[in-house]
Amino acid sequence: MTATSVLSTAHPETARILAVAEDGLAGFYERPFAAIAERAGLPEALVIERVRDLLEAGVVRRVRQTLNTGSLAHGALVAWKVPADALHDAFDTLFRDDPFSGHVVIRSTDSALPGAAFRLWTTVKVPQGFSLERHVAYMAGVIGAEAWRVMPARCLFALGVGHVRRRSLEPGARADAPAQPQFPELTRLTPAGWQALAALKEPLEPAEIVPEPWRARADRFGLPYDAFLEAVRGLEAKGLIARFSTFLEHVKELPTGERVTRYNALFHWAVEPGRELEAGTEVGRHHIITHAYWREAGPEFGNVNIMAVAHGTEKAALLAHKAAIDAHLAEAGIPVAYTTQFWGGRSEIKPSEILPSAYETFCRERGIDPDTMREDA
């Protein structure tokens, strides 16, 4: 395939589509591809055909309605210390056998930093009513972890992908105002709300890349379309709907021979207690950042409390972006006691399961009484 193939992210039409479709469509749309087409200045039929082709070719790994799952499940970033000879088996187990682990990454550092022995990192979400700590302890036994650190997000400052639109960013490029902090708070749903959410959250198959994808989806889950829309609007009113997103395969080489990104950096900062919100909103305003959180990492990691993720094709460029963020924090009068970065290597990503019924099934399939895994057990 040539660089001008329509399946290449460098193709002018494809790049215009992806610049919107990756993370530019906030909220719920009955006709999401029409909304992408309008913003990209292209015909809806072309957008549908292109997204379907990209998905079938593996350039796009997933097309789905994302949710603010921090309000639907107990979540955390978990760092695992696993014996070196068991590291890749543990990676495979968490990715393949734990529906509640999402991002699974093997990370490394440039020197013997605090926490460098914690090579395996995962995001974990455990459905409402069940204990995050009990689930992590159970999986630690399964993979033979020697130690682990559970780091729930106390506040979120940035969350979005958009690798195509971030390619040409200059170090220090940032929004005019600090990011808005978002505090996780669980939202309870009715059975009808969970049913609509179950129908909404699954990735679209190529055959579902059509003008009105939700009609067939509602029918498949036994929901009248009007009732489905009403329930989804209710979810949206509760702040549970995030974006309609087209996720690029950004870790592995694409069928076109391209690499969307080559480096995945997890930046760490330790700021003075009491200034986490101020620091997080300043980090999160930088356009290179895809994720930014306040998490308490503890003494194993130099007591860092602000974490952020950035992706790029050149390591030096990511370090330049971090240097610009460091300089901005200094200019803002926010002292940093310690800072570093962890680099991502082997990586797999899947949506974490968030349905309480799925957790009960998970337990029973493994001979576990679900009641022993509940928060109040």
N, C-alpha and C positions, 0 to 999 in steps of 0.2 A: 504493500500500500504506500502511496506517496503522501507527502505532507499536505497535499491539497485535497486528499480524499475527504468526502463529506463526513466520514467517521473520525476525522482528526479534530482535536479540540482547537487546532489552529485554523481550521476552515472558517472563513468569515461568517457564514450563516450559523454554523454550529457554535462558534464562539459567542455570537450575539444571543443565541438561545440559552446557552449554559450560563452566561453572565446574569441572566434573570432566573433561570430554572434552578440553579444550585441553592440559592438562599434568598431570592428577592421577592418571594410571593408569600407574604405573611397572611395568616388567617385561612379560612375555608372558602373554596370556590367550587360551585357546581360544575363549571367549565374551566378547569385550571389551565388547560392548554390554550384556550382562547385568551386567558389573562396573560400568559407568557407571550403569546403571539403579539398581543397589543403592545406590550412593553418592549418587545424586541423589534417591532416594526416589520413583522413577517406574517404571511398567511397562516391561519390556524391549521389547515391541512398539512402544510409543510412542517410545522412544529410537531404535529402528531406523528407524521411519518419519520421525521428525524429522531425524535426521542425513542420511538419504537425500535428503529434500526440500531441506535446506540445501545439500547438495553439488550437487544438480541445479540449484539456483537461483543458485549462485555465491557464496552467503554464506560457505560453507566452500569453500576452494580445494583442500584435500587432506586425505585421511584415510589414515593409514599407521602402520605400526610403525616407530618411529625406532630408530636404532642408535647406539651410541657409535663413530662413524666415525673419531674421533681414534685409535682403536686398530686401525683397518682400512686407513687410507690416510694418506699424508703431507699434512698440511693447513697452511694459513696464511691470514692476512688479507693482502691485497695492495692497496697504494695505488698508483695509476697517475697519472702526469702526462702528459696528452694535450693536443695543441693544441685550443684552444677550438672551432674549426670542425669538429673531428673527434670531439668528445666524445660526442655522441649516437650516431653511427655505431659508435664503439668500444663503447658500452654495448650496442647491438643485437647486435654480433658476439659479445661475450662471453656474452650471455644466450642467443642463438639457436644459435651454432655451437660453443661450448665446453661439452661435457657435464660438465666437471670444475669449472666455475665455478658456485657455488650462489647466494648473495646477490649481486646486482649493484646498486649504489647510487651515485647522483650526490650528493655532499655539498658543503656550503658552510659558511662560517664567518661570524661576525658582524663580523669585522675581519681585517686582514692578519696572520693568525697564522702561526707556523711550520707549514709543510706545507699552507698554504691553496691552493697551486697544484696539489696532488694532489686533483683533484675526483672521480675515479672510484675506487670501492672495491669489491673483490670478495672473497668467500671462495673458496678453491681447495683441492680435494683431488685428489691424484694417487695412483692405485693403487699398492699395494706392488710394489717392484721397479723402479719408474720414478722419475725425478728431478723433484722439484718445481721446482727452479731452472731446469732445461732446459725444462720445460713453460712456465713463466712467461716465459722469454726468447723462446721461440717465439711465444707469443701477443702479446708486446710488439711483435714484428716485424709480426704480422698487423694489429694495431690502430694501429700507428704511434706507440707510446708513446715519449716523450722520456726518461722516467725512471720507475723503479718501486721500491717498497720491499716486500720479502717479510718478513712478521712471523709466524713460527710461534708457536703457543701453547706457552709453556714450562710453564704450569699453568692449569687451569680451576677457577674458583670458583663459577660459577653458570651454569645452562643450562636454560631453560624459557620457555614462552610465557605462556599464561594471561592474556590481555588483559582478559577479562571480570571475572575475580576481582581484577584490579589497579585497577579503575576508582575505587574509593572509598578507596584508601590515603592515609593522612596522611603528609606529609613526615617522614622519619626512622623510619617503621615498619620494624622489622627483627626477625630471629629472635633468640631468647634467647642463642644461642651463635654464634661465628664460623662461616662456611662451611667445609666440608671441602675442602682442596685435592685436585685430581685431576691426576695427572701422565700425559701421553700416553705410551703405550708400545705399539708395534705388536704385534699378535697374529697369528700364522701360523695358517692354516686348512688343513684337508684338502680335497681336491676335493669330498667330500660336504658339508663345511661351507659351501663357496662355493656349491654348488648350492642348499642350503637357504636361504642368505642371499639369493641371487638371487630366490628365490620369495617371500621374506618382505618384501623392502625396497620392492617396487613399490607405489605408492598404490592403494587400493581404488577400483574403479569403482562407480558407483551400484548396479549389479546384484549387487555383492559385499557390500553392506551387508545382511548376513543374520546369523542367530544364530551360525553357525559359519563364518566367512568363510574359514578356512584350509583347509577340506576341498577346495573347488573349486580354490583356488590351488595346493595341493600336486599335485592331479591335472593341472592345466594344465602344470606343470613336470615331469611324469612321475615324481612321487615318491609312493610309498605313504604314506598319512597317518601311520601309526605311525612310519615311518622319518623322515618330515618332523618330527614332534614330537620324536623322539629327538635329531635334529640340532639343532633349535631349542633344546632344553633344554641341549645342549652349548654352544651359543653363549651362552646365558644364564649358564651356569656360568663362562664365561670373562669375564663382565662386559661383553658386547658388545650386550646388549639394553637399550635406554633406555626409551622410553615408547610406549604406543599413543596417538596424538595426532590430534586433530581441529583442523586449522589454519584459522583464520578468514582471510578476505581482509581484512587489516588496513591495507593501503596505499591501495587504491582505494575509491571510493564503492560501497556495496553496492546491490543491486537495490531494497532497502527505502528507499534514500535516506540511510542511516546512514553514518557514518565511525567505524569501530572505534577507530582512532587517526588523529591528524593530524600528529603530530610524532614523529620518530625521532631520538634524541640518542645520539651516540657520545661518552662522557665520557673524558677523558684525565687521568691524574695521573702526575707524575714524582716518585717517592719515592726515598729514599736507597738505593743498591745494598746488598743484603743484607737489606732490609726488605720486599721484594716479596711474600713469602708472608704476612707479617703484615698488610700493607695490603690485599692481595687478599681475604683471608678476612673483613676488616672491611667492605670494599665489597660483597662477594658476599652478605653476610647481610641486606642491605636488600631488602625485598620488591619494590620497584619495578624492580629490576634483572632483566633477562631473560638477559643474557650478561655474564660477567665473566672476564677473562683476565689473565695476565701475558704481555705481548708486549714485545719490545724494538723501539721505533720509531726509534731513532737520532737523530742531530742534526737531520735534516730536520724532525722533529716535536718539538723541544725535549727530546729524550731521555726521553719519557714511557715508562713501563714497565707501568702498570696501565690497562686499558681496560675499559669497561663500556657496555652499551646499555640504554636505557630508552625506553618508548613512552608517549605520552599524547595527549590531545585538546587540551591547552592548553600553549603554550610556557612561560608563566610558572609553571605547576605543575611542569613538569619541572625548571626552574631552581630552584624551591624544594626539590624532592627532592635535587638536586645540592648545594645549599647545606647541607642537613641532613647529607648524607654527608660533605661537607668539614668541617663542625663536628664530626662524630663522629670523623673521623681526627685532628683536632686534639686532641680530648678523650682519644683513645687514645695520644697522644704520638707520632704518626707525622707528621713534617714533610713537607710537600709543596712541592717547589721550583717547580713549574709545573703549572697545570691549566687546561683549557679544554674546549670541546665542539664537535663537528662535527654539523651538522644534515643529516638525510637528506631528499632530494628525490625525484626519479624513482627508482623501485625495482622490481625484479622478484626473485622467489625461486623456486628449483627445487632439488630434491635433487641433490647432486653425485654423479656416477657413481663407483663405487668398485671395480668389477670389473676385475681385470688384463686379462682377455680383451677388455673394452671399450676399454681403452687401446691394445691392439694393433690393433684395428679402426680406431680413430681415426687412428692413424699411417698405416696402409696406405691409407686413403681419401684421405689428403693427400700420398701419395707419399713418406712418411718411413719409413725403416727403423726398426722399433721398437727394435732393439738399440742404436741411437744415442741413444735417450732413456732408457736404463736408468741406474740409480744408479751402476753400476760401469763405465759406458762410457768 
